Amino acid sequence: MLALKVPKKIANEVRKVLIEKSLMNLNLKIKPESDFVFIPLDEKLHDESNLIEIMTDSGFHGFETVDTEFESLKRAPRSMTEYLKDKLNEKEIEDLKKSFDIIGDVVILEIPEELQQHKKIIGEAALKFTKRKAVYMKSSAIKGVIRTREMEHLAGEDVSETIHQEYGCRLLMDVKNVYFSPRLATERRRVADRTVNGEIVLDMFAGVGPFSILIAREKSVKIYAVDINPSAYDYLKRNIELNKVQNKVIPLLGDVADMVSQEKIKADRIIMNLPGTACEFLGVAMDAIKEGGVIHYYEFSSDYDTAIKRLEDAANPRKVEILEKRKVKSRSPGQWHIVVDARVF
Ligand SMILES: C[S@@+](CC[C@H](N)C(=O)[O-])C[C@H]1O[C@@H](n2cnc3c(N)ncnc32)[C@H](O)[C@@H]1O
């Protein structure tokens, strides 16, 4: 291996120049010998005159190049890609990285069937490179009325309760017992921005409160936040306190259809973030929306037409004006979690 023989006392200066000019082999150990050191040169260096010229320009003269053996430098992998490169190909690693959800101190991964044999090392890599406390793997689809999934612990502590920070809100939750997606943050920001001071808001499927709490922290409003999952309701109450919005958010446990009639709720704005089955609650929403009020209606769909038609049918004989429509996030190829904002009058 080609090396530059350099007097020890200026070795550090020379090393810096070689690194800066990409002329040093960083995978090998510099070798000392009496008053000299041998600095390994990059394997791609074929033209020694170029090296001499660079060294002369940097004020160093009269070094000789020699052929010698070096020890390899054992260094820890610096990235998740490097850590997993012997087990997974580049595409598999990139796909895995896209599957990461980070909620507070918890990382949640989706590992495809063909990579299950490597799940522990993938979990360790995720722990190491995200610097979070716990790593879980999704082990079932989201299911049931309360929209939760099974999770398998892979690495770090087996602690699934955490505090997630989003736009200044602190959201406490147990990721195993409640639904929460950090990928909806931009949508929550958008809905909070659309909300007007003085409004009464109904968050029909509130979960641990991410929509309600963000709106309440920023606007002068009254919000009814409803959820049917006792665990989500419990965290919702704690999050209301944690974010000091007790005077704005009213937590309610139960089926939103019952809550709307029981509390006689009439709202200027309704959030219907239950994309799989929100359509079944459009009648409840139409009963609760005030004249000129706005509904943020969510669905899983490949287009907006079905959602708009459902809104129009449910509003009939009243009319709806479509204010905005957007893709919130991708669900599966060709399928989106969409939102349509409609004014009812
Ligand atoms: C998709 S999650 C949305 C949670 C929250 N909005 C968020 O962004 O994290 C839907 C929530 O609706 C709740 N839910 C389902 N059916 C319900 C019903 N009939 N009445 C009230 N809440 C319901 C579930 O427990 C779940 O927490």
The ligand as an ORCA input file, in Angstrom:
! r2SCAN-3c Opt
* xyz 0 1
  C     -58.200      7.643     13.573
  S     -58.326      7.910     15.292
  C     -58.057      9.663     15.352
  C     -57.566     10.165     16.654
  C     -57.128     11.628     16.656
  N     -58.070     12.495     16.004
  C     -55.743     11.805     16.062
  O     -55.587     12.529     15.081
  O     -54.784     11.225     16.603
  C     -60.041      7.750     15.544
  C     -60.510      7.777     16.992
  O     -61.946      7.687     16.987
  C     -62.376      6.957     18.117
  N     -63.745      6.474     17.811
  C     -64.099      5.482     16.973
  N     -65.445      5.384     16.932
  C     -65.938      6.358     17.731
  C     -67.254      6.785     18.082
  N     -68.326      6.173     17.587
  N     -67.382      7.829     18.902
  C     -66.291      8.461     19.404
  N     -65.030      8.098     19.126
  C     -64.846      7.065     18.291
  C     -61.311      5.888     18.279
  O     -61.245      5.420     19.589
  C     -60.028      6.645     17.869
  O     -59.359      7.178     18.972
*
